[in-house]
Amino acid sequence: KQWYQRRVRVSDNKGLGHVFLQHIERTKVLLFVLDVQGFTLNYKTPHRTPFETFGYLCRELELYMAGLTKRPIVVAMNKMDTGGSDSEFEEFVGLYKTKLSKLIKVHSIVPISCYTGQGLDQLQDLLFELKYKKRRKITESDIVLGFLPYFF
């Protein structure tokens, strides 16, 4: 029960710690799948927005290995089929652009729904392109609203 009461960072090498993070060293693309509604870890912790979750995860990766977040990053915002998800998605994109875009470069933010399958084909194509093809320069015309990726 004690481990619930204190905050444990993976980068501190507690629990699985570095064993868990070692596989990330070999990745070419980082994919963050976030719940668009946010989440609560347990009843003792406050609700965490997707933006806060993304910030915490990026910080953990940088604490583990500096420069890890310089790799191509794709954020998949899941549960876009739920009520109010469009406004939550727009809020995440706005917060990212104003607060984090200078520190962490995200290649794209893709709205998806694993329940309905919406956006999964676009996400799969995007990940394939990032991993196996040369990275192309993203232009302003690549920014598409709706259920297609936001490119930055």
Buried (B, 14 or more C-beta within 10 A) or exposed (E): EEEEEEEEBBBEBEEEBBEEBEEEEEEEBBBBEBBBBBEEEEEEEEEBBBBEBBBEBBBBBBBBBEEBBEBBBBBBBBBBBBEEBEEBBEBBBEBBBEEBEEEBEBBBBBBBBBEEEBBBEBBEEBBEBBEEEEEEEEEEEBEEEEBBBBBB
